[in-house]
Amino acid sequence: MAEQQDPVFQIQRVYLKEASLEQPNSPAILLEQEQPSVDIQLGVEAGQVADGVFEVTVTATVTTKLTDRTVFLVEAKQAGIFEVRNVPQDQMSAILGMACPQIVYPYLRGNVADLITRAGFPPVHLAEINFQAMYEQQQAQLAAQGGVANA
């Protein structure tokens, strides 16, 4: 009889994969006194890079505007490499969609705030994210789309 192997979940590395900052209307827009609007978009991607090894990337795009003019635009991708073995297949999606992003996200928050501060602006601190709720919402949307496609 084959032995049951214990589940393995290990962080191999967390790294800043990509970061960009644009200030297309500087320096003139820096003299404006009104408060800019801030739009923050987040995304999560996961992919297998080797047997039992996965890369999970959390992306943040922060856009600040005064009316229709961009003050600054920051996009950053923070990634992690995780070893995940001997985990039931039905649990893999949740691990890659919730547990891994929860580990990577604090690094992303720090890097985004630092990049904006280094650009000469007050830092924008990304809010805490409930990746479980985000994951469950994505799963519900996929189920709804699947239901429509199968109808």
N, C-alpha and C positions, 0 to 999 in steps of 0.2 A: 504494500500500500504506500502511495506517495505521501511524503510529509507535507503538511501545510506550511508554507513559508510566511513569515511575518511581513506585514506591510512595511514599505520603506517610503518615507517622505523626507527629503533633504534639500536644503538650499545649496546649490553649487556656487552661484554667483549672482549678485545684483549689480547692474551697471546702467549708466546713462547711454542709451543707444543713439539718440539724436536730439539735438536742441537747435532751435533757430529763433531769432529775434529780428523783427522788422519795425522800423520807425519811418515810414514813408513820407510823413509830413513834417518831420523835424527840420529845422529848429522852430519854425513859425508856430506850430501847434502847441509848443511848450509854453508859449506866452499866454495862452488862453486861460481864463479864470474859472470857467464852468466845469462841473463834474462830468467826467466821461461815463458812458454806459459800459458795462463790462459783461461780456458773454463768455461762458466757459462750457466747453464741450469735452466729454470724456469718452474713451473707448477702450475696450479690452480685446486683445487677440491672443490666441494660444496655438502653438504648433509643436509637433514632435520633431526633435532634431537628431535623435538617436534612439536606440532601443531603451525604453524606460527613462528617457531624458526629454524634457519639454522646456520650451521658451515661452514665457508669458510676458506680454508687453502691454503696459498701460499708457495711453496717449492722452495728453491734455492740450487743448487749444484754447488760448486766452486771447480774446479780441476786445480791445477798448476803443471806443469811438466817441467823437464829438459830432453830433448830428450825423453826417454821412462821411466824415473824414476819419481815417484810422489814426489813433494816437500811437498804439503799438500792437503788435501781433506776436504772440509767443506760441511755439509748438514744441513740445518736449515728449520724448518717448523713453520711458524707463522700463527696463526689462530685467527679468530674472531667469536663471536656468535652474530647473528643479529636477531632481531624480524622484520618480514616482514608480514604484514597483509593487507587485503583488496586491494591488487594489482592485476590487471588483469593477468591471467595466462600467456598470451603471453609476458608479461613484466618481469616475474620472472627470466627467464634465463639470461636476460641482467643485471638485478640487481645483481644476484649472480655471474655473469661472468665479470662484469665491475666495478660497484659501490663498492661492498664489497672488492674485491682485491685492489682497489685503496686506500682504508682506511687502510688495513692491511699491505701493502707493505712497507711504510716508517719505520715501526717497524722492519720488516725483514731486510731491508737495514742496519739499525743501529746495530742490533744484529750480523749480519754477519761481518760487519766491526770491531766491538768490539771483537768478538771471534778470528778473524785473528790477530788483534793487540795484544791481550793477549797471543797468541801463539808465539809472537816474530817476526812477519812479518809486513811489511808495510801494511796498510789496503787496502783491495780491496773494492772500492765503487761501488755497483751495480748501473747501469745506471737507469735513470727514464724510466718507462715503460708506453706505451700507451695501457692500457688494453682494450680500445675500439677497436683498430686495431687488437690486439691479439685475442679478442673475435670474431670479424668479420672474421678473417682468419680461426679460428677453425670452425665457422659455415659454411663457404664456403667449407672447407675440408669435413665436415660431409655431406653437400649437394651433393658434388661430389661423395663421397663414396656411398651415398644412390642412386644416379643416376646410378652408375655402377652396384650396387646390383640389382636394379629394371630392368636393361636393358635385 
